[in-house]
Amino acid sequence: MKQNILKFLTIFFFALAVYSFFAPGSYQPRHYFVPLASSILHGRLDIAPNGDTLNELVCRSNKCFVVYPPAPALAAILFVLIFGAGINQVIPSVVYAALAVAIFYFLTREFFKQRWIQISLTLLFGFGTNFFYTSLSGSAWYFSHIMVVLFSVLALFFAVRKKPVLAGLMLVGAFWSRLPAIFLFPALLYLVLRERKRGERLKPFLKLLLPVVGGIVIIALYNYYRFGSFLQSGYSLIPGVLEEVWYERGIFDLTYIPRNLEVIFASMPKFLSSFPYLNFSNFGTAMWVVTPALLLLIVTKLKDKLAIVFLMSALLIAIPSLLHGAPGFSQFGYRFSLDYIVLLIVALGFVFRRLGPKISLPLVGLSVAINFWAVLLFYLGRFGT
């Protein structure tokens, strides 16, 4: 037990030190969740408008509401209590990101006994994906991705440990961070029910399902209180949003899929004749360029049932974002992939186990190097073309 605590603290503080070093010292103005956390502490669900700084609020009956799901605000409450309502939202972002990395290491131990796989997957997740870059901003959009990752890691951990109630509650946290995360449910259900006899499955199924149903009901009531409709999240009500070029057919439409697929697979970095020589588009960079290790997923075998379940769940989670008009800019990589990156990295572990370290580790190293370069450019104020 003591050894596990020491490992947890070592990973957490190492990740926190790295993230904190590269995080900007400037105040994050797009900090919707800190004011909302402060309002919740005062018994309100609305926040005061703040001109162009908080420009994606929807006002109704003389009250202005944050349109994004509330879990990041709930997670920020502790920091507001300790540091006050003026806290920089970057701080909870990097703390929760480091926490996700530490817990992810223990998640890998549930699936893989090889130490090199546990360590390499954790390094890849924490420093070889755009989770690294995303953790540093603290903006509302990025902070939501950090929280969905943390809650997804926790949900998977509790599911594989056969604790369906806790897994369901963590899924609610993920769903309340990013709505597409609700489609993590099939993967959690598979983990909860596997190795159980047919007659023993109903009780754990209900234990997993009931917290999720409760979470959906609460978020529906939250929507109704803010916007007068159980199904209205508020994003489409943001003043002027439907006039943006990205939403000519509404917020979601089948015709947006090619636009998103282009970013996911075909958006390339920029090679320059002078420093920094290699840079990345703010519009996005292909996932396999950001994390080359993901290329190994193409050799996933059907006999690796868990890997297939995770990949299919990742595809389900990806669908709403594929239908979304804007592909997520400004960003490094494709930030919507963070809704399901945990599933992809764990699935990759089964490929690592089969191919061995000689093939896997060089791609992990390359992924980490690319992401450190992007973060260094961000730190130097040179990121983006």
Secondary structure, DSSP 8 states (H G I E B T S, - for coil): -HHHHHHHHHHHHHHHHHHHHHS-SS--S--THHHHHHHHHTT-S-B--BTTTB--EEEETTEEEE-S-SHHHHHHHHHHHHH-TT--THHHHHHHHHHHHHHHHHHHHHH---HHHHHHHHHHHHHSSTHHHHTTT--HHHHHHHHHHHHHHHHHHHHHTT-HHHHHHHHHHHHTT-GGGGGGHHHHHHHHHTT--GGGSHHHHHHHHHHHHHHHHHHHHHHHHHHS-TT--SGGGSTTGGGSGGGTT-SB-GGGHHHHHHHHHH---EE-SSTTSEE--TT---HHHH-GGGGGGGG--TT-HHHHHHHHHHHHHHHHHHTBSS---S-SS-GGGGGTHHHHHHHHHHHHHHH-HHHHHHHHHHHHHHHHHHHHHHHTT----
